[in-house]
Amino acid sequence: MIPFVRLPFAALLPVAFALAVNIAATEPTSTAGIRESRATQDTTFRPEGRYDLNVAVEGQAMVMSFVVEKKADGTFTGVFRHSEMGEFSSTSFKAEGRKLTVGIETPGGPAMVVMTVQPDNAVEGEWSMSGDGSKISGKKTG
């Protein structure tokens, strides 16, 4: 049998510190991932409606609308509209809870839009295509 040896508190500190660092490394460092995770798990969210979005195209800030409709087969379609750039209809649309992934065709080529709609209807995300892209912010308004 191994005898019990009482160690001074100072001898245990390095072990406690190493354990704490290891646990902290496995925890998220921000709440953004938690917020998106909870938002994408929402099964009651309905993507259809109007969105007012702030984006940048070729470095210029602009406001666009995005209107989503539910088709008879249960899938979704969307149209991005800008007063000067025109309309861009979705070529693909995937809704996973509150996360929307939309493909569109633009004069510059295909683009991908990924947005998460928060429970307060705030929208965060980004769009990208070859040679351009930006963050997206806005609100689902309808």
C-alpha positions in Angstrom: 0.0 0.0 0.0 1.2 3.5 -0.9 1.3 5.8 2.1 -0.7 9.1 1.8 1.6 12.1 1.6 0.2 15.5 2.3 1.6 18.0 -0.2 1.9 21.7 0.5 -0.5 24.0 -1.4 2.3 25.6 -3.4 3.2 22.2 -4.8 -0.3 21.7 -6.2 -0.5 25.1 -7.9 1.3 24.1 -11.1 -1.0 21.1 -11.5 -4.1 23.2 -10.9 -2.9 25.9 -13.4 -2.1 23.3 -16.1 -5.6 21.8 -15.6 -7.3 25.2 -15.8 -5.4 26.1 -19.0 -6.3 22.8 -20.6 -10.0 23.3 -19.7 -10.0 26.9 -21.0 -8.5 25.8 -24.3 -11.5 23.6 -24.9 -14.1 26.3 -24.1 -15.2 28.9 -26.7 -13.3 32.2 -26.4 -16.3 34.3 -27.4 -20.0 34.1 -27.4 -20.3 34.6 -31.2 -20.1 30.8 -31.8 -22.6 30.1 -29.1 -25.0 32.8 -30.5 -24.7 31.4 -34.1 -25.1 27.8 -32.8 -28.3 28.6 -31.0 -29.6 30.7 -33.9 -29.0 27.9 -36.4 -30.7 25.3 -34.2 -34.0 27.2 -34.1 -36.6 25.1 -35.9 -39.4 27.6 -35.6 -37.7 30.3 -37.8 -39.4 31.1 -41.1 -37.0 32.5 -43.7 -39.6 34.0 -45.9 -40.0 37.8 -45.8 -38.1 41.0 -46.5 -34.5 41.8 -45.4 -32.8 45.2 -45.5 -29.1 44.6 -45.8 -25.9 46.6 -45.7 -23.2 45.3 -47.9 -20.1 46.6 -49.8 -19.5 45.9 -53.4 -16.1 46.8 -54.9 -15.5 48.7 -51.6 -18.6 50.9 -51.9 -21.2 50.6 -49.1 -24.8 50.1 -50.2 -28.2 49.0 -49.0 -29.9 46.1 -50.7 -33.2 44.4 -50.1 -33.6 40.6 -50.1 -37.0 39.1 -50.5 -37.5 35.4 -49.7 -40.5 33.3 -50.8 -41.5 29.8 -50.0 -42.3 27.7 -53.1 -45.1 25.2 -53.3 -42.6 22.3 -52.9 -41.5 23.7 -49.5 -38.2 25.1 -50.8 -37.2 28.7 -50.8 -36.2 31.3 -53.4 -34.9 34.8 -53.0 -34.2 38.0 -54.9 -31.6 40.6 -54.0 -32.6 44.1 -55.3 -30.6 47.3 -55.6 -31.9 50.5 -57.2 -28.8 50.8 -59.5 -27.5 47.3 -59.8 -30.8 45.6 -60.5 -32.0 42.2 -59.3 -30.2 39.0 -58.6 -32.3 35.8 -58.2 -31.1 32.9 -56.1 -29.7 29.9 -58.0 -29.5 27.9 -54.8 -31.0 28.3 -51.4 -30.4 26.4 -48.2 -32.1 27.1 -44.9 -30.7 25.4 -41.8 -32.6 26.9 -38.8 -31.7 30.6 -38.9 -28.7 30.2 -41.2 -29.3 31.0 -44.8 -26.9 30.0 -47.6 -27.8 31.5 -51.0 -26.1 31.3 -54.3 -26.7 34.0 -56.9 -25.4 34.7 -60.4 -24.0 38.2 -60.9 -22.5 40.0 -64.0 -19.1 39.2 -62.4 -19.8 35.5 -61.9 -21.4 33.3 -59.2 -21.5 34.6 -55.6 -22.3 33.0 -52.3 -24.2 34.7 -49.5 -24.3 33.2 -45.9 -26.4 35.0 -43.3 -27.6 34.2 -39.8 -30.8 35.8 -38.6 -30.8 36.3 -34.9 -33.9 35.9 -32.7 -34.3 39.7 -32.7 -34.2 39.6 -36.5 -30.8 41.2 -36.8 -28.8 39.8 -39.7 -25.1 39.0 -39.7 -23.1 37.3 -42.4 -21.0 37.8 -45.5 -21.0 37.4 -49.3 -18.2 36.4 -51.5 -17.2 35.8 -55.1 -14.0 35.7 -57.0 -12.2 39.0 -56.3 -14.9 40.6 -54.1 -17.0 40.2 -50.9 -17.8 41.9 -47.7 -19.6 41.5 -44.4 -23.4 41.8 -44.3 -25.5 43.3 -41.6 -29.1 44.3 -41.5 -32.5 43.3 -40.3 -35.3 41.0 -41.3 -38.2 43.5 -41.6 -41.1 41.5 -42.9 
